[in-house]
Each structure stands twice: as C-alpha cells, then as structure tokens.
C-alpha cells in the first residue's frame, strides 16, 4: 500500500458473527456468579495444594561443562571429604578461643553426625602450637571458623535442617561465644523473605492513583482485586511447579512484582473502555463483551509479548535464568486470564453501579470522536497538536534525556553481590564481617585449586606438585595459599587460595580467570595434568562469564521477536522498527540509573545497600526481557488506538492526536501504578530485588513519559502514513490480526 493511500473502510460493515472474545466477555458478565466461584475455587485449591505438596525455593544451580563444575567432579571422585559445598561456622569471643577447646570439640563432633555432612575442620591448632598463618584461627586467637563440607547445597535442605546445626553449636553459645553461619549455611538461616510491606505500599499508591484518576471507589477497587486474585493463583501454581524443579529464591518475589504490575495495567485498560461504554449508555453485559473484544485483544497481544520476551531468557542456556523468566511468565498468564474472565464477571456483577461511590466527577476516556469529554479537544489533544507542530524539537529533546540517563551504562561492572552488602540482621552478613576483620575480605571467597595428575607418570608427579606449589607462592592478587594436599590415590592435588580482595571485587574475578587460564596451565604444561579452579566464588565467576557472553544473543532474540509481533499486529515495517529502537533507548536509560545508584553509590546507602556494589550478573538480562515485554503494554495500547483511528479516517496526524487523548490518562495512571509497585520493592532485604525494583520502576517511568509522550507522537507524526507501509510480498504472507476489535 503506498504511504499516502487511505485504508479501505472495511471495518464499517457490521460483522456477521461476534468474535470469540466478545462472546467470552458477555458470557462472563452474564454468568458472573459462576465465573467468580470458579476463580475462588481455583484460589483455594492451588493454595491448599501448594501447602500440601508445594516445593521450596533455592539458589542452587549447576553449570555443566564449566571448569568449576569439572573441578568439583574430579575432587568428588578422588577425595569426597574435600569436595561438596563448604560453609563456615564463624566463632568469636573477647577471650581466646583456645579456652573453649571442649565446647569446640563437642560442636565439631556433633556437626559431623548431621546428615549430609562430609567433613568438619576445627579452627584450633594441635595442642602446644599457636595459630598457623593463613589457618582458620586468627593471629590474636579471638576469631576462628569451622569449615563444614556438605554433599549437597545446604540451601536445599530446608529450614528443618537448621535446628540440628543450632543444637550442635549450642554448647559454644551457652559458653558466651558468638556463633554465626557463613556461605550457603548462612543463606539457609536467613529469615524467610517477606515482601508484604512492598506489596502493601504498592497497592496503597495504586488506590490513590486510581481514585484521583478515575474518581470512583468501585472503579479503583476492581483492577486491584482482579490483579490480587490472579497473582495469588499464579503464585500457587508456581509453588506446585517448584515441587518438580528448583527455582531461585527471588523467583516468587519477581513473579509477584511482575504479576501485580501487569495485572493492574491489563484490568485498567479494559475497565476504562467499559466505563466509557456505560457513560455512552451501552448495556453492562454488552459493554463488557465489547471491552474484552477491543481492549481485551490488546491485552492478549501484550501478554503474549511479555511471555515471549521472558521466554527469550531460555536462549541463555542457563536453567537458573530461564526458570526466573518462566516464574514471571506464570503470573503474567494468570493476570491475562484474570483480566479477560474475572474482570468481566465483576463488571456484570456491578452493572451500572460502577460510579455509585464516586469521590469526584467520574471520568474514563474520550469519546469516539476524538474530542474531550466536553465535546471540545481536550488538553491531551492540544498537546498532541503541539507535538505535531514541532516534531523534531520533541524528538531531539526525548533522545537527549535518554542519552544523558544512559551515560553510566558505559561503565557497567557485572559481578556477584556478596554478603557484605546485606543487612547486619542476617547471620551471613555478621559472619562476613567477622571473617573480613580477622582474616581479610578474601577469606569470604576461598578458591580451591584442583590438579588432576592421573595421566602423569608416577615418577613425574613430584615435579608437577613442586611446579604448581611454586606458581601459587607469592601469587599476585592472592593473600595466601595452603600447601598442596594429595588425594589418597595420589591422582589429584588440591589446595586453597585466598584472594586479597572481597568476593565481588574485580580483582578477585581477575585472579580466578588468571589462575584458570594462565597460572595453572603454565605450571603443568607438557605434563599431561589438567587443572581447575572450583568453589563457590569460582562458580560465580563462571556464571558471570557465561551470562556476559550470552547477553547480546538474548537481546537480539527478544528484539527480533518483539519486532515480529508488532509487524504481525500492525502490519507496518517502520512502526515495528520504531518500537524496537525506542524500547532499546528506554532500557539503556534504566540501566544507566541502576549503575549510578548501586555501582557508583549515588543513593545506594539510602536504599539500605552497604557501599558500592557491582551489578548482579543476571540482572541486566532479566531487566531486558521484562522491560522489553512490559514496554509493549503501552506500545500496543497506544498504537492500537492510532491504528484504529487511521483505519477509520485515513488521516495519520488526526489519528495520533485522537489516540493520545483517549489513552494518555489511562497510560499515565497505569504507569504510576506500575512504578509504585516496582519502586516499593526497594525496601526489600534482598539487594538483587532492590536493584530489579528500581530498574523496572525507572524503565516504566521513562517509557510512559519520555517515550510514549514525547518520542512516539513525534516519530509517528514524522512517519505519517508511511508508518503502516508493508511491502507487497509481506502483505500477502502476514496474517490479518484484528487487534482493535473492529470486526468484533
């Protein structure tokens, strides 16, 4: 179709048959009692099933094929007591710990009797000897740590395992010794995450925004009720799925965050059209069907886009990340189902009483003529005309704002956030501080060096051991290293290297990579031995390397999928390109703010983060998929109205002004609600959740203001009718999707 051509007015003819979505909406509104009861049964059923057989959440994950995983497997095969997952039980007292030898010996013996414990190392040196340099007892004798090795990750053992550990160290605590758990055992001992305060804050702000924006208590309550019920059902389903597969501890919080945000948005999109229909005199049941057939289509397409974007995380090849995306997708699906079924049922229940408890003059959206509620062009209509008069000014202004916000992105440092950034209310943070003060920050990031010399002739093994020991002595970036030990069969050498820096320091990451890539291979060159660096810190470095290498492919896949969806829905090549480019700019801006706050420290302490921290390695990947999916909510909602008006009138500029007027209020309210929901999670105790909450809040704010109100109107004005141009060959193969419900 040439850019200047007027679209065929095929939508003017009444459809011979109502669409499936219209019939669904009308059926739910007419049989509201049945639908509400079905949702209540689903709500009670999944919660009961979740309590009975639901799974738990853990940060245990494996990276097959990585050198850390291979090194652990080699050590497990030849010296199981030195393999497994290690945790520290940190001891501190004002008096020297050698004075508590009976209690320490009793604790060691009790810990060794616990299930899943492979070995326990006492911090005390042999009788008559002082602390060994680099050993588990500090030079002043006031701090020490027991190294407990488990045959599995302690976080998988559940809270029921902790009483046994507490009982084992009870004699020490009874004697007045401070006992703290570090590493995975400390994570297990953390109190269960409780983000209810964040959810309450988000809901409270949403109530205020909806009351101010739409003036009715009932209209404000319906989106909140629908979203809440849908998310709770979704979380119950997620709990049942977690019984079959391990999900990260942040998975339910992330799913809640996304589910509440999109759930309120989707319900709001439908409700605003329904309320306008009621104001126009349409029967409530017919109005609910029309809302589902029109705005419900945009919701369905938007929800599919979010799910597809989250599914793009599977391209990472890392199950930990792919499952986080799947967890969020579960509540997105439940939010879409709630908007398309439960909300119409509640619309039917309320009928024409929607504005019975009004707190101000009720408003919804502009009428179909594109005018304000008073018959004249409203404020948003006039604003759109101003944008159309100077589109280049608004385009440049929006790009400059996003460019400035994106500047910190160019200094981003990916890494792992260590226990040192957590609250001192957590035992692992207190253990981290004691270890750092007594042994240096690197003591919280011990590395295990493994040398597999099974292929080395017996008479050459002594030379290999001497060469590796020389390479580890005085190693730059390392605070200390222990002498090499030999497995009982003589096939494996292993030692512990303590970095000079903290776990999250770049210097520690560099040390791991240098050991794995140059130092150890160089020490055994030509001998036939194979070397590995393993342990929790080494696994985190491997994870970082994998995530960094796969971030670009994930971005390409998600952007490509989003481009195809916009192309399929709106049949316009340039409008699809515009959507992809502008979303990339808004995501870059949100990345920049996250880097400035957490990595540069511009406000991190105010959010409860101790000092500057790197950006958690998987956060940019998760943010990209989520933000790109969520940004399509407003993109599809706005463009569907532009496209609808353009199909009806053929005037591209009038279509932009019309769409902006009727969607600006709902997009603004929806954005404020989603920003408040996401921002409320910065009060979480989990630093990663803080990071995600702030990043998502900023991205939605930028997307709904700078992008939707500045860039999109300016670009659509400049493109004109060319925005909807499609080459003839594509026009023949692309399916026709009636997103606006013109044939509903």
C-alpha positions in Angstrom: 0.0 0.0 0.0 1.5 3.4 -0.9 2.2 5.7 2.1 -0.3 8.2 1.0 -3.1 5.8 0.4 -6.2 5.8 2.5 -7.1 2.4 4.1 -10.1 0.6 2.9 -13.1 1.2 5.2 -13.8 -2.5 5.5 -14.5 -2.1 9.2 -17.6 -0.1 8.5 -19.6 -3.2 7.6 -21.1 -4.9 10.6 -19.7 -8.4 11.2 -21.8 -11.3 10.5 -20.8 -13.0 13.7 -19.5 -11.8 17.0 -15.9 -12.7 17.8 -14.9 -15.3 20.4 -13.5 -12.6 22.7 -16.8 -10.7 22.6 -18.8 -13.9 23.4 -16.4 -14.7 26.2 -16.7 -11.2 27.8 -20.5 -11.3 27.5 -20.8 -14.8 28.9 -18.6 -14.0 31.9 -20.6 -10.8 32.6 -23.9 -12.6 32.3 -22.8 -15.6 34.4 -20.8 -13.6 36.9 -21.6 -15.9 39.8 -20.2 -19.0 38.0 -17.0 -17.2 37.0 -16.4 -15.7 40.4 -17.0 -19.1 42.1 -14.6 -20.8 39.7 -11.9 -18.3 40.5 -12.5 -18.7 44.2 -12.3 -22.5 43.9 -9.1 -22.1 41.9 -7.7 -19.7 44.5 -8.5 -22.1 47.4 -7.5 -25.2 45.5 -4.0 -24.1 44.4 -3.2 -22.7 47.8 -4.3 -25.9 49.6 -2.3 -28.0 47.1 0.7 -25.7 47.5 0.7 -26.1 51.2 0.4 -29.9 50.9 2.9 -30.7 48.1 4.3 -27.3 47.0 8.1 -27.0 46.6 10.6 -24.7 48.1 13.0 -22.2 46.5 16.8 -22.3 46.5 19.7 -20.6 44.7 21.4 -23.9 44.0 22.3 -24.2 40.3 24.9 -26.1 38.3 26.8 -25.1 35.2 27.7 -28.3 33.4 30.9 -28.1 31.4 32.4 -25.2 33.3 35.8 -25.6 34.9 34.4 -25.0 38.4 31.9 -27.9 37.9 34.5 -30.1 36.4 37.0 -29.5 39.2 34.3 -30.3 41.8 33.5 -33.6 40.0 37.2 -34.5 39.9 37.6 -33.8 43.6 34.4 -35.6 44.4 35.6 -38.7 42.6 39.0 -38.8 44.4 38.6 -37.1 47.7 34.9 -36.7 48.6 35.6 -35.2 52.0 37.3 -32.2 50.3 34.6 -31.8 47.7 31.0 -30.9 48.3 29.7 -27.5 49.3 31.5 -25.7 52.1 30.2 -23.3 54.7 31.8 -21.6 57.6 30.6 -21.6 61.2 32.4 -18.5 62.5 33.3 -18.2 66.2 34.3 -15.0 68.0 34.9 -14.1 71.6 36.6 -11.4 73.7 38.8 -14.2 75.1 41.0 -16.5 73.1 39.1 -19.4 71.5 41.7 -21.9 72.7 40.0 -21.6 76.1 36.8 -23.1 74.6 38.5 -26.3 73.4 36.0 -28.7 75.0 33.0 -26.8 73.5 34.6 -26.6 70.1 35.4 -30.3 70.1 31.9 -31.1 71.1 30.5 -28.9 68.3 32.8 -30.5 65.7 31.7 -34.0 66.8 28.0 -33.1 66.7 28.2 -31.4 63.3 30.0 -34.5 61.9 27.0 -36.6 62.9 24.5 -34.5 61.0 23.1 -35.8 57.7 24.8 -34.7 54.5 27.9 -33.5 56.3 31.1 -34.9 54.7 33.7 -33.3 57.0 34.2 -30.7 59.6 37.5 -28.9 60.2 38.3 -27.5 63.6 39.8 -24.0 63.9 42.1 -25.0 66.8 45.8 -25.9 66.1 47.3 -29.0 67.7 47.9 -28.7 71.5 51.0 -26.6 72.3 51.0 -24.8 68.9 49.9 -21.3 68.1 47.7 -20.1 65.2 49.1 -21.2 61.8 49.5 -18.3 59.3 46.6 -18.5 56.8 44.8 -21.0 59.0 41.3 -20.9 60.4 42.3 -19.2 63.7 43.2 -15.5 63.7 46.6 -14.3 64.9 45.1 -12.9 68.1 43.1 -16.1 68.7 39.8 -14.3 69.1 38.2 -15.4 65.8 38.1 -18.7 64.1 35.9 -20.7 61.8 34.8 -24.3 61.3 34.7 -25.4 57.7 31.7 -27.7 57.2 31.5 -29.6 53.9 28.1 -30.9 52.7 27.4 -33.4 50.0 24.7 -31.0 48.7 24.0 -27.3 48.8 22.7 -26.6 52.4 20.1 -24.2 51.0 18.3 -27.3 49.5 18.0 -29.0 52.9 15.1 -26.8 54.1 14.6 -24.9 57.3 14.0 -28.2 59.2 17.8 -28.8 58.9 18.7 -25.7 61.0 17.7 -27.0 64.4 20.3 -29.8 64.2 23.0 -27.2 63.4 21.8 -25.0 66.2 21.9 -27.9 68.6 25.4 -28.8 67.6 26.8 -25.3 68.4 24.6 -24.8 71.4 27.5 -25.5 73.9 29.5 -22.7 72.3 26.7 -20.2 72.5 26.0 -21.3 76.1 29.6 -20.5 76.9 29.1 -17.0 75.5 30.9 -17.5 72.2 29.4 -15.6 69.2 28.4 -18.1 66.6 27.5 -17.0 63.0 26.8 -19.0 59.9 28.5 -18.0 56.6 28.1 -19.0 53.0 25.2 -21.3 51.9 24.5 -22.3 55.5 24.1 -18.6 56.3 21.7 -18.2 53.4 19.6 -21.2 54.7 19.5 -19.5 58.2 18.1 -16.2 56.8 14.5 -15.5 57.8 12.0 -16.2 55.0 11.6 -13.3 52.6 8.6 -11.2 53.4 7.8 -8.6 50.8 4.3 -7.9 52.1 5.3 -4.4 53.1 6.3 -3.7 49.5 3.0 -5.1 48.2 1.0 -3.0 50.7 2.9 0.1 49.7 2.3 -0.6 46.0 -1.4 -1.3 46.5 -1.8 1.8 48.6 -0.3 4.1 46.0 -2.4 2.3 43.3 -5.6 3.0 45.3 -4.7 6.7 45.5 -3.8 7.0 41.8 -7.0 5.2 40.7 -9.2 7.3 42.9 -7.7 10.5 41.7 -7.5 9.4 38.1 -11.0 7.9 37.7 -13.0 9.3 40.7 -14.8 6.1 41.7 -14.1 3.8 44.6 -15.5 0.8 42.8 -13.6 1.5 39.6 -10.4 1.9 41.7 -11.0 -1.4 43.5 -11.8 -3.7 40.6 -8.3 -3.6 38.9 -6.7 -4.2 42.3 -9.0 -7.1 43.2 -8.6 -8.7 39.9 -4.8 -8.4 39.9 -4.5 -9.7 43.5 -6.6 -12.8 42.9 -4.9 -13.6 39.6 -1.4 -13.2 41.1 -2.2 -15.3 44.2 -3.5 -18.1 41.9 -0.4 -17.7 39.8 2.0 -17.9 42.8 0.1 -21.1 43.9 0.7 -22.6 40.5 4.4 -21.6 40.7 4.7 -23.3 44.1 3.4 -26.5 42.6 5.8 -26.3 39.7 8.6 -25.7 42.2 7.9 -29.1 43.6 9.1 -30.6 40.3 12.0 -28.2 39.6 14.2 -25.9 41.6 13.5 -22.2 41.3 15.6 -19.4 42.7 14.7 -17.7 46.0 13.9 -14.5 44.2 11.5 -16.2 41.8 8.3 -15.7 43.8 9.1 -12.1 44.6 9.9 -11.4 40.9 6.7 -13.1 39.8 4.7 -11.1 42.4 6.3 -7.9 41.2 5.6 -8.5 37.5 2.2 -10.1 38.1 0.8 -7.2 40.2 2.1 -4.6 37.7 0.7 -6.1 34.6 -2.4 -7.4 36.3 -3.4 -3.9 37.3 -2.5 -2.5 33.9 -4.5 -5.1 32.0 -7.6 -4.7 34.1 -7.3 -0.9 33.9 -7.1 -1.0 30.0 -10.4 -3.0 29.9 -12.1 -1.1 32.6 -11.6 2.4 31.1 -13.3 1.3 27.9 -16.1 -0.4 29.8 -16.7 2.7 31.8 -16.8 4.9 28.7 -19.3 2.4 27.2 -21.5 2.7 30.3 -21.4 6.5 30.1 -22.4 6.2 26.4 -25.5 4.2 27.5 -24.4 0.7 26.5 -25.9 -2.2 28.4 -23.4 -3.5 31.0 -23.2 -7.1 29.6 -22.8 -5.8 26.0 -20.3 -3.3 27.3 -18.2 -5.9 29.0 -18.2 -8.0 25.8 -17.2 -5.0 23.7 -14.3 -4.1 26.2 -13.0 -7.7 26.0 -13.3 -7.8 22.2 -11.5 -4.5 21.8 -9.1 -3.6 24.6 -9.0 -7.3 25.6 -7.3 -8.0 22.3 -4.6 -5.5 23.1 -4.2 -7.2 26.5 -4.0 -10.6 24.9 -1.4 -9.5 22.4 0.5 -7.6 25.1 0.5 -10.6 27.5 1.8 -12.8 24.7 4.6 -10.3 24.0 5.6 -10.3 27.7 5.6 -14.1 27.9 7.6 -14.3 24.6 10.1 -11.8 25.9 10.5 -13.7 29.1 10.8 -17.0 27.2 13.7 -15.4 25.3 15.8 -15.9 28.5 16.0 -19.6 27.7 18.5 -18.6 24.9 21.0 -18.1 27.8 21.2 -21.8 28.1 21.3 -21.3 31.9 18.4 -23.0 33.7 18.7 -20.6 36.7 17.9 -17.6 34.4 15.4 -19.4 32.2 13.4 -20.5 35.3 13.3 -16.9 36.6 11.7 -16.0 33.3 9.3 -18.9 33.5 8.3 -17.9 37.0 7.4 -14.4 36.0 5.6 -15.7 32.9 3.3 -17.8 35.2 1.8 -14.7 36.9 1.6 -12.8 33.6 -0.5 -15.6 32.2 -2.7 -15.6 35.3 -3.0 -11.8 35.0 -4.2 -12.1 31.4 -6.8 -14.7 32.3 -8.0 -12.6 35.2 -8.4 -9.6 33.0 -10.3 -11.5 30.3 -12.6 -13.5 32.6 -12.7 -12.4 36.2 -12.9 -8.7 35.4 -15.9 -9.0 33.0 -17.6 -11.1 35.6 -17.2 -8.3 38.2 -18.3 -5.8 35.6 -21.5 -7.9 35.2 -21.9 -8.1 39.0 -21.5 -4.3 39.4 -23.7 -3.4 36.4 -24.4 0.3 36.2 -23.4 0.9 39.8 -19.7 1.4 38.8 -19.8 5.1 39.9 -22.0 4.7 42.9 -19.3 5.6 45.4 -17.7 8.5 43.5 -15.2 10.7 45.2 -15.1 13.1 42.3 -16.6 13.6 38.9 -16.2 10.1 37.3 -14.1 10.1 34.1 -13.0 7.3 31.7 -11.7 8.0 28.2 -12.6 10.4 25.5 -15.5 9.7 23.1 -15.1 8.0 19.8 -14.8 11.4 18.0 -11.5 12.1 19.5 -12.8 15.0 21.4 -12.7 15.7 25.1 -15.5 14.8 27.4 -17.0 18.3 26.9 -17.1 18.0 23.1 -14.0 20.1 22.5 -10.5 19.0 22.0 -9.0 18.2 25.5 -5.7 19.0 27.0 -4.0 15.9 25.6 -5.5 16.6 22.2 -4.0 20.1 22.3 -0.7 18.7 23.5 -0.6 16.2 20.6 -1.2 19.1 18.2 1.8 20.9 19.7 4.0 17.9 19.2 2.8 17.6 15.6 3.7 21.3 15.0 7.3 20.8 16.1 8.0 17.0 16.0 11.8 17.4 15.6 12.0 19.5 18.7 10.2 16.9 20.8 12.2 14.1 19.2 15.6 15.7 19.9 14.5 16.6 23.5 13.5 13.0 24.2 16.6 11.5 22.8 18.8 13.9 24.8 17.1 12.9 28.0 17.5 9.2 27.4 21.2 9.7 26.3 22.0 11.5 29.5 20.4 8.8 31.6 22.3 6.2 29.6 25.8 7.6 30.3 26.6 5.4 33.4 25.8 2.3 31.3 29.2 2.6 29.6 31.0 1.9 32.9 28.8 -1.0 34.0 30.6 -3.7 36.0 28.9 -7.1 36.2 29.6 -9.3 39.2 28.2 -11.1 42.2 26.8 -9.2 45.2 28.5 -10.6 48.2 27.1 -11.0 51.7 28.9 -7.7 52.7 26.1 -5.7 51.0 23.3 -7.3 53.1 21.7 -6.2 56.3 23.5 -6.9 59.6 20.3 -8.6 60.7 21.5 -11.6 58.7 23.8 -14.1 60.2 25.8 -14.5 57.0 26.5 -10.7 56.9 27.8 -10.9 60.5 29.9 -13.9 59.6 31.2 -12.0 56.6 32.2 -9.0 58.8 34.0 -11.2 61.4 35.9 -13.0 58.7 36.9 -9.8 56.9 38.1 -8.2 60.2 40.1 -11.2 61.3 41.4 -12.8 58.1 40.8 -10.2 55.4 38.0 -9.8 52.9 39.3 -12.5 50.7 38.6 -15.1 53.4 35.0 -14.9 52.3 35.9 -16.0 48.8 38.3 -19.0 49.1 39.2 -20.8 45.9 40.0 -24.5 45.6 42.8 -25.4 43.1 42.5 -28.9 41.7 45.2 -30.7 39.7 44.2 -34.0 38.1 47.5 -35.8 37.5 46.0 -39.2 36.8 47.6 -39.1 33.3 51.1 -38.1 34.7 53.6 -40.9 35.2 54.3 -41.7 38.8 57.9 -40.6 38.7 56.9 -37.2 37.3 54.2 -36.3 39.8 56.6 -34.8 42.4 57.8 -32.4 39.7 54.2 -31.4 38.9 53.5 -30.8 42.6 56.6 -28.7 43.0 55.8 -26.6 39.9 52.2 -25.9 41.0 53.3 -25.0 44.5 55.9 -22.5 43.1 53.2 -21.0 40.9 50.9 -20.5 43.9 53.6 -19.0 46.1 53.6 -15.2 46.1 50.8 -15.2 43.6 49.7 -11.6 42.7 46.2 -10.9 43.9 46.2 -13.7 46.5 46.5 -13.1 50.2 47.7 -16.7 50.9 47.6 -20.3 49.7 47.8 -23.5 51.6 50.3 -26.3 50.8 49.1 -28.8 48.2 47.5 -31.9 49.5 47.3 -35.3 47.7 44.2 -37.5 47.4 44.5 -41.0 48.9 45.1 -42.5 45.4 47.7 -39.9 44.6 45.8 -38.9 41.4 44.7 -35.4 42.5 46.4 -32.4 44.1 44.3 -29.7 45.8 44.9 -26.5 47.7 43.1 -23.4 48.9 43.9 -19.9 47.6 42.6 -16.9 49.5 42.2 -13.8 47.4 43.3 -10.4 48.6 40.1 -8.8 47.7 36.4 -9.3 48.6 34.3 -11.8 46.6 32.6 -9.0 44.5 35.9 -7.2 43.7 37.0 -7.2 40.1 40.5 -8.2 41.3 39.0 -11.4 42.7 37.4 -12.2 39.3 40.7 -11.4 37.6 42.5 -13.8 40.0 40.1 -16.6 39.2 40.5 -16.1 35.5 44.3 -15.8 35.7 44.6 -19.0 37.7 42.3 -20.9 35.4 43.7 -19.6 32.1 47.4 -19.0 32.6 48.9 -19.7 36.0 47.9 -23.3 36.5 48.0 -24.4 32.8 51.5 -22.9 32.7 52.6 -24.7 35.8 51.7 -28.2 34.4 52.4 -27.5 30.7 53.7 -30.6 28.9 53.0 -33.0 31.9 49.5 -34.2 30.8 47.9 -32.9 34.0 44.7 -31.0 33.9 43.9 -28.1 36.3 40.7 -26.5 37.6 39.6 -23.7 39.9 36.5 -24.6 41.8 34.4 -23.4 44.8 31.5 -21.0 45.2 33.4 -18.0 44.1 34.9 -19.7 41.0 31.4 -20.9 40.1 30.1 -17.4 40.3 32.9 -16.2 38.0 32.0 -18.9 35.5 28.4 -17.9 35.8 29.4 -14.2 35.1 31.4 -15.2 32.1 28.5 -17.2 30.6 25.9 -14.5 31.2 28.1 -11.8 29.7 28.8 -13.9 26.6 25.1 -14.6 26.1 23.6 -11.2 26.8 23.9 -10.0 23.2 22.2 -13.1 21.7 19.3 -12.7 24.2 18.9 -9.0 23.3 18.9 -9.9 19.6 16.3 -12.7 20.1 13.9 -10.6 22.3 14.2 -7.6 20.0 13.6 -9.7 17.0 10.6 -11.4 18.5 9.1 -8.1 19.6 9.7 -6.7 16.1 7.8 -9.6 14.5 4.9 -9.2 16.9 4.5 -5.5 16.2 4.8 -6.3 12.5 2.2 -9.0 12.7 -0.2 -6.9 14.7 0.0 -3.6 12.9 1.4 -4.7 9.5 3.8 -1.7 9.4 7.6 -2.2 9.0 8.6 1.3 10.1 6.3 1.2 13.1 7.9 -2.1 14.2 11.4 -0.7 13.8 10.4 2.4 15.7 9.1 0.3 18.6 12.3 -1.8 18.8 14.6 1.2 18.7 12.7 3.3 21.2 12.5 0.4 23.6 16.2 -0.1 23.4 16.8 3.5 24.3 14.5 3.4 27.3 16.1 0.2 28.6 19.6 1.8 28.2 18.4 4.7 30.3 17.1 2.4 33.1 20.4 0.5 33.0 22.2 3.8 33.5 20.2 4.8 36.5 20.8 1.4 38.1 24.6 1.7 37.6 24.6 5.2 39.0 22.7 4.2 42.2 24.3 0.9 43.0 27.7 0.7 41.3 28.6 4.4 41.7 26.9 4.6 45.0 24.6 7.6 44.2 21.9 6.7 46.7 22.7 3.1 47.4 23.2 3.6 51.2 19.8 5.4 51.3 18.3 2.2 49.9 20.0 0.1 52.6 22.9 -1.1 50.5 26.3 -1.2 52.2 28.7 0.7 50.0 29.1 0.4 46.2 28.3 -3.0 44.7 28.6 -4.4 41.1 25.5 -5.1 39.1 24.4 -8.6 39.7 25.4 -10.6 36.6 21.9 -11.7 35.6 20.0 -8.5 36.5 20.6 -6.8 33.1 19.4 -9.9 31.3 16.3 -10.2 33.4 15.6 -6.5 33.2 15.9 -6.5 29.5 13.4 -9.3 28.9 10.9 -7.9 31.5 11.2 -4.2 30.5 11.0 -5.0 26.8 7.9 -7.1 27.4 6.3 -4.5 29.7 7.0 -1.6 27.4 4.9 -3.3 24.8 1.9 -2.9 27.0 1.8 0.8 26.4 3.2 0.5 22.9 0.4 -1.8 21.8 -2.3 0.0 23.7 -1.3 3.4 22.2 -0.6 2.1 18.7 -3.8 0.1 18.6 -5.8 3.3 19.1 -3.7 5.1 16.5 -4.2 2.3 14.0 -7.9 2.1 14.8 -8.4 5.8 14.1 -6.2 5.7 11.0 -8.2 2.8 9.6 -11.4 4.7 10.2 -10.3 8.2 8.9 -7.2 7.8 6.9 -5.7 10.9 8.5 -2.4 10.0 10.2 -2.0 13.2 12.2 -5.5 13.2 13.5 -5.1 9.5 14.4 -2.1 10.3 16.6 -3.9 13.2 18.4 -7.0 11.1 18.9 -5.1 8.1 20.3 -3.0 10.3 22.6 -6.1 12.0 24.0 -8.0 8.8 24.8 -5.0 6.8 26.1 -2.9 9.4 27.9 -4.9 9.3 31.1 -5.0 5.5 31.4 -1.3 5.2 30.3 -0.3 7.8 32.9 -2.3 6.1 35.7 -1.2 2.6 34.7 2.5 3.8 34.6 2.2 5.5 38.0 0.7 2.3 39.5 3.4 0.1 38.0 6.2 2.5 39.0 4.8 2.5 42.6 4.6 -1.3 42.6 8.1 -1.8 41.4 9.6 1.1 43.5 8.0 -0.3 46.7 10.3 -3.4 46.4 13.4 -1.2 47.1 12.6 -1.7 50.8 13.2 -5.5 50.3 16.1 -7.0 52.3 17.4 -8.6 49.1 19.8 -6.4 47.2 19.0 -8.0 43.9 15.3 -7.3 44.4 16.2 -3.7 45.3 18.1 -3.5 42.0 15.3 -5.0 40.0 12.7 -2.9 41.6 14.5 0.4 41.0 15.4 -0.6 37.4 11.9 -1.7 36.5 10.4 1.4 38.1 12.7 3.8 36.2 12.2 2.0 32.9 8.4 2.2 33.2 8.5 5.8 34.2 10.8 6.7 31.3 8.8 4.5 28.9 5.5 6.1 29.8 6.7 9.7 29.8 9.7 10.3 27.6 9.0 7.6 25.1 5.2 7.5 24.9 4.5 11.2 25.4 7.5 12.7 23.5 9.2 10.2 21.2 6.2 8.1 19.9 4.0 11.1 18.9 7.0 12.9 17.3 8.1 9.8 15.3 4.6 8.8 14.3 4.0 12.4 13.1 7.2 12.4 11.1 6.4 9.0 9.6 2.9 9.8 8.7 1.0 7.1 6.7 4.4 5.5 5.9 4.4 4.1 9.4 1.9 1.5 8.2 3.6 0.6 4.9 4.2 -3.0 4.3 5.9 -4.5 1.2 3.5 -6.4 -1.1 5.2 -9.7 -0.5 4.9 -9.3 3.3 1.3 -8.1 3.0 0.4 -11.4 1.2 2.0 -13.7 3.8 1.3 -11.9 7.0 -1.9 -13.0 8.8 -4.6 -10.3 9.5 -4.9 -9.8 13.2 -7.8 -7.6 14.3 -6.1 -6.1 17.4 -8.6 -3.2 17.7 -11.6 -5.4 17.6 -13.1 -3.6 14.5 -14.6 -6.9 13.4 -15.6 -8.0 16.9 
